[in-house]
Amino acid sequence: MSNKGKFIGISNRIPLVVMEYAIADYISTGQVDAPAYFKYILEFTKGENRAKKTLSHLVTIINKNTTLINQLAKQIKGDFLSLSENDRKAVLISLYSLTFPIAYDILLAFSLGFKVQEVISKRVILEKMGALYGSNRSMHIGIDETIPLFLDCGIITRKKIGIYSKGLTMKITNNFVSELIVFSNIKLSGSKTILVDEMNFKPWYSYFEISSIANINFTYLLSMKDSAVGKGYIITKY
């Protein structure tokens, strides 16, 4: 079924350091400090109009994911920097994707492509996103403004203009972050559940090295149910 015309939402890139700053500040204070975010954005963005768009996207990410961010804040006692660099990046990718699902779809397209070849052209991604969102200006902008975040995180690398290869696979050590990654995939895939046995084959997980499922407590966002086959299935708590 075609999803042409569905909401894209992202129209201006968010530098990784800016997003990390804003999320860390919110986790620490519990408040959205838009003036401080805007001032920091201006250090990386030319022009106030573009900076305002980036600020709007940042505030949207926080507002849409307030429950998740507040739960994370409790687990890490308000200190985002206490997480490892990979865990922080995974949180940011998850929150960004939950807010702007085109990011999730782009990552899936890259992952599926890398299974059959070492490099992927931007043209291939444009074609796949065009089939999902319609080949329009908003879709092109969404891709152009989202891929830089993946480059900043290192999960995608640019070989040359318009040509990309697989980057690092981030080792995740925090239990809540592990749950957030799984939670994000279930929500964004629209599947409502995921079989534990399927996780090794889902393209979303090619970017994350999650500790053994047996070591995840499933106490924050997810729960595990018995299955007639395999190791059971995971469902979200909300």
Secondary structure by P-SEA (a helix, b strand, c coil): cccccccccccccccaaaaaaaaaaaaaccccaaaaaaaaaaaccccaaaaaaaaaaaaaaaaacaaaaaaaaaaaccccccccaaaaaaaaaaaaaaacaaaaaaaaaaaaaaaccccccaaaaaaaaaaaccccaaaaaaaaacaaaaaaacccccccccccccccccccccaaaaaaaaaaaaaaaccccccccccccccccccccccccccccccccbbbbbbccccbbbbbcc
